[in-house]
Amino acid sequence: MPSQLLDGYSSQYRNKLIAVSLVVLLCLNFLIQHLLHMQIHSQGEAAAAEITQLTASKVEQDAESIAANHGFSTLPLAKHEAHRFVVNERSVVLYHEPVWVSHGHLLIFFNLLFFGLVLFVHRWWFLYGKPEPKEDNDERTLLPIKSEEGYALFALVHWQCHSPKEVDLQLHFQLALVKGLSEFGTVAVKYLPSGALAVTVKQVDTSKGMELAKQMHEIVFKVMLAFRGDLSRSKVKLGACLYQENKQQTQVYQSAKSALAIAQNQVWQHTHLVHLTELLARRLNEDGEMLLTHLKTGQFSLFFQPLFDFLVEDVIVSEALLRVSHKEMGRISAKQVMQHLYTPEQFQFLDRAIVKQVLSVYQQEKSFGKVSINLHINSWLDQTFIDWLEQQIVAAHGGSAIGFELSIEDVHLHGERLLQAFRRLKGLGCDLYLDNVTQTVSLASTPLIKQVKAIKLSYELVHEIEKSAYRKRTVRQIVTQARGLGIPVYAVGIETQSELSCIKSLGVKGAQGHYFSAPLEQLADIH
């Protein structure tokens, strides 16, 4: 079997597979040739029996035609094999082509079929046959895999490049990373429909953590470079966490997300690694508890970022933004708060505080339009939280004034589980905004698409869009898809007149950002 067909596997495994396949193939070829010889012998006996029944005068006339009808000849030909048959005490010698000549097409077909079958079973087992550990909740899909011993590295990779829809990226990344990182440990890869990559490498030498992260970044870059020849390394960013198996998996995931955010904010640093030590893990837990204490004592506030519609020339919704007072870091945002929370209970406590505060503001200022809220995916997947949320909205009579923003990545991962919850909220009058859209996706097949009120482009896609032909093309494609579904597209993070003019020309219906207004502490100030 050609070794290049086994790309992505270790040389030891490949050599064993080739050796075993060749042995089995030789045995099967020997067996087939034996069966064919038996068939030829049987046909020869039948031909000899007919020939012996001929009279002496007809032997020369009819013997050759009888032999030919059974695949033999009575005349000795070059490279033919002789077969002697004894029937009724009469001896008949017939000649036949070697098996590998007369049945060569059958042998070639069988060998090709065998090679194809071995390759198919081999690839299928590598990609799908290995059992995966079952999780109680689907929200664990992205969480790093626990290492049986020693350390492991969990990485999140994101790139600013359009990938072709007809290519199986899961297979591409699986083969490339397994082949390129086999010296570091056991590799598990998950490609997300949103366009990001989650990679876990188990049994990692702690001294090679940064080397592994850089090698992983280089492999992903080269895979994407094959699709986009002008791609630069700065467009591929990687955040990684080196951790021990006893660490909380949510802490590992949040640490990797924080590392990715740091890499994305740097011009020259494309890879950032966090080592989740005991000290850091304890500090993270302490920070989380401290922030929860601030929430419990009311040391937080909500700001509102207005979203302007270009057609109506007015604010259509205001996004609620959390700000928590921290004695060391000052006033921090919800995104920074999330990096210090690691359990479903902590996330839900934060979300309950936000919902209560928004509904309280709505009760005081009912005439000031709709407010949208960002909640954590763990809360959306908890039935108890959804029941509580529904009760709060009904009690406040605020369904028509409340909307919810959900990342397109979370929708792709948990769409079916989210569908029932959003149908209930839709019945109360709540809207759903598909947030953080960074690249072209098949919106028509996106779960919850019928519940979506509007699509919001991410800051990364919109920032300085007038300078990027690729991002212009991406936005135009998203707008075209959304227009076919009757859904408006809005932009987030507009800061300059150039950005505003560009997105308008691409068909974007509205925007929010500092160009229009900074987040305001009073909802009434927006109007």
Backbone torsions as a table, in degrees:
resi	resn	phi	psi	omega
1	MET	NA	131.5	-179.6
2	PRO	-59.0	128.4	-175.3
3	SER	-66.9	-25.5	-178.7
4	GLN	-67.7	-18.4	178.0
5	LEU	-73.1	-13.0	-176.8
6	LEU	-106.9	31.5	177.2
7	ASP	-55.2	137.6	175.6
8	GLY	100.4	2.9	-178.0
9	TYR	-123.7	156.7	-177.0
10	SER	-68.7	152.5	-178.1
11	SER	-65.7	-34.5	179.3
12	GLN	-64.3	-46.1	178.8
13	TYR	-63.9	-40.8	-178.2
14	ARG	-64.3	-44.7	-179.0
15	ASN	-63.7	-39.8	177.9
16	LYS	-64.1	-42.9	-179.3
17	LEU	-64.1	-43.0	179.8
18	ILE	-63.3	-43.2	-178.8
19	ALA	-63.0	-47.5	-179.5
20	VAL	-64.0	-41.6	-179.6
21	SER	-62.7	-41.4	-179.9
22	LEU	-65.9	-41.0	178.6
23	VAL	-62.2	-47.2	179.6
24	VAL	-62.7	-40.8	-179.2
25	LEU	-64.6	-42.0	177.9
26	LEU	-61.3	-43.8	179.2
27	CYS	-62.2	-43.4	-179.1
28	LEU	-67.4	-38.9	176.9
29	ASN	-63.3	-41.7	177.1
30	PHE	-60.9	-43.2	-179.9
31	LEU	-64.4	-43.1	-179.5
32	ILE	-64.0	-43.0	179.6
33	GLN	-63.8	-36.5	177.5
34	HIS	-63.5	-43.3	179.2
35	LEU	-65.2	-39.4	178.5
36	LEU	-65.9	-37.9	176.3
37	HIS	-62.2	-40.4	178.9
38	MET	-64.0	-39.9	179.5
39	GLN	-65.2	-42.3	179.1
40	ILE	-63.1	-42.6	179.3
41	HIS	-61.3	-40.4	179.1
42	SER	-64.4	-42.1	178.1
43	GLN	-65.7	-37.4	178.8
44	GLY	-65.0	-39.1	177.4
45	GLU	-62.7	-40.0	179.3
46	ALA	-64.9	-41.7	178.9
47	ALA	-65.2	-41.9	-179.8
48	ALA	-64.8	-38.5	179.1
49	ALA	-62.4	-40.1	178.5
50	GLU	-68.3	-38.9	-177.5
51	ILE	-67.3	-38.5	-178.3
52	THR	-68.4	-19.3	178.9
53	GLN	-83.5	-9.0	179.2
54	LEU	-75.7	149.0	174.6
55	THR	-75.1	162.8	-176.7
56	ALA	-59.6	-32.1	-178.1
57	SER	-73.9	-23.5	-176.7
58	LYS	-100.6	-4.6	-176.9
59	VAL	-61.5	-50.0	-178.0
60	GLU	-65.8	-30.8	-175.9
61	GLN	-79.3	-41.9	-171.2
62	ASP	-108.3	-16.2	-173.9
63	ALA	-60.7	-42.4	-177.7
64	GLU	-64.4	-40.5	-179.4
65	SER	-68.1	-37.6	177.7
66	ILE	-64.5	-44.6	179.4
67	ALA	-63.1	-41.0	-179.8
68	ALA	-63.4	-36.6	179.1
69	ASN	-62.5	-24.0	179.8
70	HIS	-105.1	11.0	176.4
71	GLY	84.8	19.9	-178.7
72	PHE	-121.8	176.7	174.5
73	SER	-140.4	147.6	178.0
74	THR	-89.8	-6.5	-178.3
75	LEU	-105.3	136.9	178.4
76	PRO	-70.1	119.4	179.5
77	LEU	-114.1	160.9	-178.4
78	ALA	-63.0	136.5	176.3
79	LYS	64.9	12.2	175.4
80	HIS	-88.0	150.2	178.0
81	GLU	-94.3	139.4	179.7
82	ALA	-93.1	137.8	178.4
83	HIS	-128.8	125.5	179.0
84	ARG	-103.6	127.5	-179.8
85	PHE	-122.3	139.0	179.3
86	VAL	-115.7	115.8	-179.4
87	VAL	-131.4	126.3	-179.8
88	ASN	52.7	43.0	177.6
89	GLU	64.9	13.4	175.2
90	ARG	-110.2	138.3	-177.0
91	SER	-101.8	131.3	179.5
92	VAL	-127.0	128.2	178.1
93	VAL	-105.6	122.1	178.9
94	LEU	-121.7	154.8	-177.2
95	TYR	-120.0	143.9	-175.7
96	HIS	-144.8	147.4	176.1
97	GLU	-63.7	150.3	175.1
98	PRO	-57.8	152.2	-177.5
99	VAL	-58.4	-40.8	-176.2
100	TRP	-68.3	-15.7	175.6
101	VAL	-92.4	-50.4	-176.1
102	SER	-70.1	-30.2	-178.9
103	HIS	-120.0	26.7	-177.7
104	GLY	-59.8	-39.8	-179.5
105	HIS	-61.3	-36.5	179.3
106	LEU	-68.8	-41.1	179.6
107	LEU	-66.2	-41.4	178.5
108	ILE	-63.0	-45.3	179.7
109	PHE	-60.6	-43.5	-178.9
110	PHE	-63.8	-42.6	-179.5
111	ASN	-64.9	-42.1	177.1
112	LEU	-63.7	-40.5	178.4
113	LEU	-63.2	-38.8	179.6
114	PHE	-65.7	-45.5	178.1
115	PHE	-58.9	-45.3	-179.9
116	GLY	-62.6	-41.0	-179.7
117	LEU	-65.4	-42.7	178.9
118	VAL	-62.8	-44.8	-179.7
119	LEU	-64.2	-42.5	-179.8
120	PHE	-62.8	-49.0	-179.6
121	VAL	-62.5	-39.6	180.0
122	HIS	-61.8	-50.0	-179.8
123	ARG	-65.3	-42.9	-179.0
124	TRP	-60.5	-44.9	-178.5
125	TRP	-65.3	-40.2	-178.1
126	PHE	-65.3	-39.0	-175.0
127	LEU	-87.3	-36.9	-170.8
128	TYR	-124.9	-18.4	-172.4
129	GLY	-79.4	-21.6	-178.4
130	LYS	-73.6	124.4	-179.4
131	PRO	-65.8	138.1	178.5
132	GLU	-103.8	144.5	178.6
133	PRO	-63.8	134.6	179.7
134	LYS	-83.2	141.8	178.6
135	GLU	-113.2	151.3	179.5
136	ASP	-69.8	-33.5	-176.4
137	ASN	-126.6	143.2	-179.8
138	ASP	-66.1	-20.2	-177.1
139	GLU	-69.3	-6.5	177.6
140	ARG	-82.3	0.2	-174.4
141	THR	-52.3	-41.3	-174.5
142	LEU	-90.8	-11.7	-174.6
143	LEU	-67.8	147.4	-179.2
144	PRO	-63.5	153.9	179.5
145	ILE	-85.1	136.8	179.6
146	LYS	-70.6	138.4	177.8
147	SER	-86.1	138.9	-179.2
148	GLU	-69.2	-30.1	178.7
149	GLU	-155.4	152.7	177.2
150	GLY	71.6	-144.3	-175.3
151	TYR	-109.5	160.5	174.5
152	ALA	-138.5	161.7	177.9
153	LEU	-124.2	129.3	177.0
154	PHE	-115.7	130.7	-176.3
155	ALA	-131.5	145.6	171.2
156	LEU	-116.6	129.3	-177.1
157	VAL	-121.9	134.6	178.4
158	HIS	-134.2	144.3	-179.1
159	TRP	-137.8	154.8	177.5
160	GLN	-106.1	77.8	-177.6
161	CYS	-159.2	137.2	178.1
162	HIS	-77.5	130.0	178.7
163	SER	-104.6	139.5	-177.9
164	PRO	-64.7	136.4	-176.3
165	LYS	-69.1	-28.9	-175.3
166	GLU	-78.1	-6.5	-177.3
167	VAL	-96.7	135.5	177.2
168	ASP	-81.8	91.1	-176.8
169	LEU	-65.9	-33.7	177.6
170	GLN	-56.1	-46.2	179.8
171	LEU	-67.4	-42.6	-180.0
172	HIS	-59.1	-51.0	-178.0
173	PHE	-68.4	-38.1	180.0
174	GLN	-58.0	-51.5	-177.4
175	LEU	-67.3	-44.2	-176.8
176	ALA	-65.2	-43.4	-176.8
177	LEU	-74.5	-39.3	177.3
178	VAL	-62.3	-42.0	179.6
179	LYS	-68.4	-44.3	-173.8
180	GLY	-79.4	-22.1	-174.3
181	LEU	-114.6	11.0	-175.7
182	SER	-60.9	-28.0	-179.3
183	GLU	-72.4	-18.6	-177.6
184	PHE	-90.0	-29.2	-177.7
185	GLY	157.8	-167.5	-179.3
186	THR	-82.9	131.5	-170.9
187	VAL	-111.4	135.7	172.2
188	ALA	-127.3	134.2	-173.5
189	VAL	-127.1	138.2	175.4
190	LYS	-133.9	114.0	175.6
191	TYR	-93.5	131.7	-176.0
192	LEU	-98.9	143.2	178.8
193	PRO	-59.1	-23.0	-179.9
194	SER	-74.2	-10.1	176.6
195	GLY	102.1	15.1	177.3
196	ALA	-111.6	171.1	-176.0
197	LEU	-133.5	132.3	175.2
198	ALA	-114.8	126.1	-175.4
199	VAL	-130.4	132.9	173.8
200	THR	-120.3	130.0	175.0
201	VAL	-119.2	118.0	-177.0
202	LYS	-94.8	158.0	177.1
203	GLN	58.5	58.3	-176.4
204	VAL	-100.5	138.5	172.3
205	ASP	-72.7	123.5	-174.6
206	THR	-60.5	-27.1	-179.2
207	SER	-74.8	-11.3	-177.5
208	LYS	-110.8	16.2	-177.2
209	GLY	-59.8	-50.3	-178.3
210	MET	-68.8	-38.5	177.3
211	GLU	-60.7	-40.9	178.3
212	LEU	-64.2	-44.6	-179.4
213	ALA	-61.2	-43.8	-179.7
214	LYS	-67.0	-38.5	178.7
215	GLN	-65.8	-39.3	178.0
216	MET	-62.8	-43.9	178.3
217	HIS	-60.5	-42.0	-178.7
218	GLU	-65.4	-39.5	-179.9
219	ILE	-65.6	-46.9	179.5
220	VAL	-61.8	-41.4	178.9
221	PHE	-59.5	-44.2	-178.0
222	LYS	-68.5	-35.5	176.4
223	VAL	-62.4	-46.2	-179.4
224	MET	-71.3	-29.0	179.4
225	LEU	-63.6	-29.6	178.8
226	ALA	-65.6	-26.0	179.3
227	PHE	-92.9	-28.5	-177.7
228	ARG	-134.6	98.6	-172.5
229	GLY	-63.4	-24.4	-177.8
230	ASP	-97.6	13.8	-178.7
231	LEU	-68.3	134.8	176.6
232	SER	-101.6	156.7	-178.6
233	ARG	-62.2	-26.4	-178.4
234	SER	-68.8	-13.6	179.6
235	LYS	-85.8	-8.5	178.1
236	VAL	-112.1	120.4	-177.6
237	LYS	-121.2	142.2	-177.0
238	LEU	-134.1	131.1	172.5
239	GLY	-119.7	131.6	-174.0
240	ALA	-133.9	154.5	177.2
241	CYS	-130.8	123.8	175.0
242	LEU	-95.1	122.9	-170.7
243	TYR	-142.4	164.3	175.8
244	GLN	-102.3	156.3	-170.3
245	GLU	-63.5	-21.6	-178.4
246	ASN	-84.8	2.7	179.6
247	LYS	-80.1	150.2	176.7
248	GLN	-64.7	129.5	-175.7
249	GLN	-65.8	-30.8	177.1
250	THR	-67.6	-36.3	175.8
251	GLN	-62.3	-41.1	179.6
252	VAL	-62.9	-45.7	-178.6
253	TYR	-63.3	-45.2	-180.0
254	GLN	-65.8	-36.4	178.4
255	SER	-64.5	-40.7	178.0
256	ALA	-65.6	-39.0	177.7
257	LYS	-64.3	-40.3	177.8
258	SER	-64.0	-41.9	178.8
259	ALA	-63.6	-38.7	177.8
260	LEU	-64.7	-40.1	178.7
261	ALA	-62.9	-38.9	178.4
262	ILE	-64.6	-44.7	179.7
263	ALA	-63.1	-38.6	-178.9
264	GLN	-68.5	-25.4	-179.2
265	ASN	-88.4	-2.5	-179.9
266	GLN	-104.1	143.5	-179.2
267	VAL	-79.4	-45.0	-174.2
268	TRP	-101.8	-22.3	-179.2
269	GLN	-90.4	112.9	-176.9
270	HIS	-99.2	-13.3	-177.9
271	THR	-131.8	132.1	176.7
272	HIS	-132.8	131.0	-177.0
273	LEU	-117.4	133.5	175.1
274	VAL	-114.5	130.9	176.9
275	HIS	-99.2	111.1	-175.8
276	LEU	-81.5	83.8	179.5
277	THR	-81.0	171.8	177.3
278	GLU	-60.0	-41.3	-178.5
279	LEU	-64.0	-44.6	-179.8
280	LEU	-65.8	-42.5	179.6
281	ALA	-61.1	-42.0	178.9
282	ARG	-66.3	-39.0	178.9
283	ARG	-65.5	-38.9	178.5
284	LEU	-63.8	-42.0	177.5
285	ASN	-62.7	-42.4	179.9
286	GLU	-64.3	-41.3	178.7
287	ASP	-63.4	-40.1	179.4
288	GLY	-63.2	-44.6	179.4
289	GLU	-65.3	-37.7	-179.9
290	MET	-65.4	-41.6	178.8
291	LEU	-66.3	-37.3	176.6
292	LEU	-64.8	-35.2	176.5
293	THR	-63.5	-41.1	177.3
294	HIS	-61.5	-39.6	178.7
295	LEU	-66.1	-41.3	-179.3
296	LYS	-64.5	-34.0	-178.1
297	THR	-91.3	6.3	175.7
298	GLY	78.3	19.3	-179.4
299	GLN	-87.3	55.5	177.6
300	PHE	-151.1	165.8	179.2
301	SER	-148.3	163.5	177.2
302	LEU	-110.8	136.1	171.2
303	PHE	-112.0	161.1	-176.1
304	PHE	-129.2	123.8	179.6
305	GLN	-102.5	111.9	-176.0
306	PRO	-74.4	143.9	174.7
307	LEU	-110.5	118.8	-175.7
308	PHE	-97.2	135.3	174.5
309	ASP	-96.1	128.0	-176.2
310	PHE	-68.5	-31.7	-176.1
311	LEU	-73.8	-49.3	-178.4
312	VAL	-84.2	-11.7	179.7
313	GLU	55.0	46.6	-179.3
314	ASP	-155.1	168.4	178.0
315	VAL	-77.7	128.2	179.3
316	ILE	-105.1	-21.7	177.3
317	VAL	-162.3	151.9	177.7
318	SER	-122.7	125.8	-178.6
319	GLU	-83.0	126.8	179.1
320	ALA	-78.2	126.2	-179.0
321	LEU	-120.2	124.5	-178.7
322	LEU	-82.0	140.8	173.0
323	ARG	-133.9	125.4	-178.2
324	VAL	-114.8	135.7	178.6
325	SER	-80.7	123.6	-178.7
326	HIS	-124.8	130.8	-173.3
327	LYS	-65.8	-26.7	-179.4
328	GLU	-98.9	-38.6	-174.9
329	MET	-100.7	-1.1	-179.5
330	GLY	78.2	-146.4	179.9
331	ARG	-86.7	117.0	-175.2
332	ILE	-112.8	156.0	-175.3
333	SER	-87.0	171.4	179.6
334	ALA	-62.2	-37.8	179.8
335	LYS	-62.4	-39.0	177.2
336	GLN	-70.0	-36.5	177.8
337	VAL	-62.5	-42.2	-176.7
338	MET	-60.5	-28.2	-178.9
339	GLN	-70.4	-11.2	-179.1
340	HIS	-110.9	7.2	178.4
341	LEU	-113.0	138.7	-170.3
342	TYR	-135.7	-1.5	-179.3
343	THR	-124.0	152.8	177.3
344	PRO	-55.8	-35.5	-179.8
345	GLU	-64.6	-40.2	179.2
346	GLN	-66.6	-43.6	178.7
347	PHE	-61.4	-43.0	-178.3
348	GLN	-67.7	-36.1	178.0
349	PHE	-61.8	-44.3	177.9
350	LEU	-61.4	-46.3	-177.8
351	ASP	-65.8	-37.8	178.0
352	ARG	-64.1	-39.4	179.5
353	ALA	-63.8	-41.5	179.9
354	ILE	-65.1	-46.9	-178.8
355	VAL	-60.5	-46.1	-179.8
356	LYS	-60.8	-41.7	-178.7
357	GLN	-67.2	-42.0	179.0
358	VAL	-63.2	-44.2	179.4
359	LEU	-66.4	-33.2	177.3
360	SER	-65.7	-42.9	178.0
361	VAL	-63.7	-40.6	179.7
362	TYR	-62.0	-39.9	179.3
363	GLN	-61.3	-33.5	-178.1
364	GLN	-83.8	-28.5	-173.9
365	GLU	-133.0	59.8	-174.4
366	LYS	-64.1	-21.5	-174.8
367	SER	-88.9	5.5	-172.0
368	PHE	-107.8	32.8	167.7
369	GLY	85.2	-170.7	-173.5
370	LYS	-90.1	146.7	178.7
371	VAL	-122.7	135.6	176.4
372	SER	-107.6	146.6	-174.7
373	ILE	-126.8	140.8	171.1
374	ASN	-100.3	122.5	176.3
375	LEU	-118.2	154.6	-178.7
376	HIS	-73.3	148.1	-177.5
377	ILE	-62.0	-31.3	178.2
378	ASN	-61.3	-34.6	178.4
379	SER	-69.5	-41.8	-179.9
380	TRP	-62.8	-30.2	-177.0
381	LEU	-88.6	2.4	180.0
382	ASP	-103.2	116.6	-176.9
383	GLN	-62.9	-36.0	179.2
384	THR	-63.0	-41.2	178.4
385	PHE	-65.6	-40.7	179.8
386	ILE	-63.4	-40.7	177.0
387	ASP	-61.3	-43.9	179.6
388	TRP	-64.0	-43.3	-179.0
389	LEU	-61.7	-43.7	179.3
390	GLU	-61.7	-42.1	178.9
391	GLN	-62.6	-41.4	-179.6
392	GLN	-64.3	-42.3	-178.7
393	ILE	-68.1	-42.2	178.9
394	VAL	-63.1	-44.0	-178.8
395	ALA	-63.4	-34.1	-178.1
396	ALA	-89.7	-4.0	-176.6
397	HIS	52.5	40.0	-172.9
398	GLY	-112.1	16.7	-176.7
399	GLY	-59.6	-42.5	-176.5
400	SER	-73.7	-11.3	-177.7
401	ALA	-108.0	1.5	-175.8
402	ILE	-117.5	135.1	172.8
403	GLY	-128.1	163.1	-178.7
404	PHE	-130.2	137.2	178.9
405	GLU	-106.3	133.1	-177.6
406	LEU	-135.5	133.0	-179.0
407	SER	-63.0	139.9	179.2
408	ILE	-62.7	-28.3	176.9
409	GLU	-63.7	-44.1	178.8
410	ASP	-67.3	-35.3	178.8
411	VAL	-64.6	-42.1	178.8
412	HIS	-65.1	-37.2	-176.5
413	LEU	-77.3	-36.7	-170.0
414	HIS	-129.1	24.3	-173.1
415	GLY	-53.9	-46.2	-177.0
416	GLU	-64.4	-37.9	179.7
417	ARG	-73.5	-27.7	-179.6
418	LEU	-81.5	-20.7	-172.3
419	LEU	-58.7	-47.2	-178.0
420	GLN	-62.8	-41.2	-179.5
421	ALA	-63.4	-43.2	-177.0
422	PHE	-75.4	-25.3	173.2
423	ARG	-64.7	-40.2	178.2
424	ARG	-64.1	-44.3	-179.2
425	LEU	-70.0	-34.3	177.2
426	LYS	-62.2	-36.5	177.8
427	GLY	-64.5	-22.3	178.1
428	LEU	-88.7	-4.9	-179.4
429	GLY	101.2	2.4	-178.6
430	CYS	-76.0	149.8	178.0
431	ASP	-105.4	157.7	176.5
432	LEU	-122.0	128.8	178.4
433	TYR	-112.9	125.6	179.0
434	LEU	-83.6	110.4	-167.6
435	ASP	-104.3	162.7	171.2
436	ASN	60.6	40.0	177.1
437	VAL	-78.8	119.6	-173.6
438	THR	-110.9	-18.9	-177.6
439	GLN	-155.6	172.5	-178.4
440	THR	-68.5	126.3	174.5
441	VAL	-132.4	165.7	177.7
442	SER	-78.3	92.0	-175.4
443	LEU	-64.8	-34.6	-177.4
444	ALA	-61.9	-31.7	-179.8
445	SER	-94.4	1.6	179.7
446	THR	-69.8	127.1	176.5
447	PRO	-55.8	146.4	178.2
448	LEU	74.2	7.0	-173.9
449	ILE	-60.0	-31.4	178.9
450	LYS	-71.5	-17.4	178.8
451	GLN	-91.8	-10.1	-171.3
452	VAL	-77.1	128.5	177.7
453	LYS	-85.2	-39.2	-178.4
454	ALA	-159.0	162.2	178.4
455	ILE	-114.2	135.3	-178.5
456	LYS	-116.8	120.4	178.2
457	LEU	-74.4	144.5	-176.9
458	SER	-74.4	159.7	177.7
459	TYR	-60.8	-39.9	-178.5
460	GLU	-60.7	-33.8	-179.1
461	LEU	-78.4	-32.8	-173.0
462	VAL	-89.5	-31.1	-174.0
463	HIS	-59.5	121.2	-179.2
464	GLU	54.6	39.4	-177.3
465	ILE	-65.0	-26.1	-178.4
466	GLU	-64.9	-15.4	-178.7
467	LYS	-97.0	-2.6	-173.5
468	SER	-124.7	112.3	177.4
469	ALA	-66.2	-36.0	-179.3
470	TYR	-63.7	-45.4	-179.0
471	ARG	-69.9	-32.8	174.3
472	LYS	-61.1	-45.9	-179.9
473	ARG	-63.4	-39.9	179.0
474	THR	-62.9	-46.3	179.6
475	VAL	-63.0	-41.7	179.6
476	ARG	-61.1	-39.7	178.8
477	GLN	-67.0	-41.1	178.2
478	ILE	-63.4	-44.3	179.8
479	VAL	-62.1	-41.3	179.7
480	THR	-62.5	-45.1	177.6
481	GLN	-62.0	-46.8	-177.3
482	ALA	-64.5	-36.8	179.0
483	ARG	-62.8	-38.2	177.5
484	GLY	-64.3	-25.3	179.2
485	LEU	-95.9	-2.8	-179.7
486	GLY	73.6	29.5	-177.7
487	ILE	-116.1	127.5	178.4
488	PRO	-74.2	154.5	178.8
489	VAL	-116.5	130.6	178.7
490	TYR	-119.9	157.7	-179.0
491	ALA	-112.0	148.8	-179.6
492	VAL	-116.4	136.5	173.1
493	GLY	87.2	28.4	177.8
494	ILE	-70.4	125.7	-175.6
495	GLU	-123.1	-17.5	-175.5
496	THR	-133.8	161.9	176.8
497	GLN	-64.8	-34.5	-179.8
498	SER	-64.5	-42.8	177.4
499	GLU	-63.2	-42.9	-178.9
500	LEU	-62.5	-47.2	-179.7
501	SER	-61.9	-38.7	-178.0
502	CYS	-66.5	-49.4	-177.5
503	ILE	-67.0	-31.7	176.0
504	LYS	-63.1	-42.3	-179.3
505	SER	-67.2	-21.4	-179.1
506	LEU	-89.9	-3.5	176.6
507	GLY	99.4	8.1	177.3
508	VAL	-70.2	135.4	-171.3
509	LYS	-88.0	-18.5	-178.0
510	GLY	-170.9	177.5	-176.1
511	ALA	-161.9	164.2	171.3
512	GLN	-136.6	156.0	-179.6
513	GLY	154.7	175.5	-176.7
514	HIS	-67.5	-18.1	176.7
515	TYR	-61.9	-35.8	179.7
516	PHE	-89.7	-48.3	-176.3
517	SER	-169.7	141.9	170.4
518	ALA	-74.5	159.8	176.1
519	PRO	-56.3	134.6	-175.4
520	LEU	-109.6	143.0	-174.6
521	GLU	-78.1	-24.4	179.5
522	GLN	-114.1	128.7	179.2
523	LEU	-60.5	-33.1	-178.9
524	ALA	-65.8	-26.9	-178.2
525	ASP	-67.1	-24.1	-178.0
526	ILE	-66.9	-33.4	-175.5
527	HIS	-103.5	NA	NA
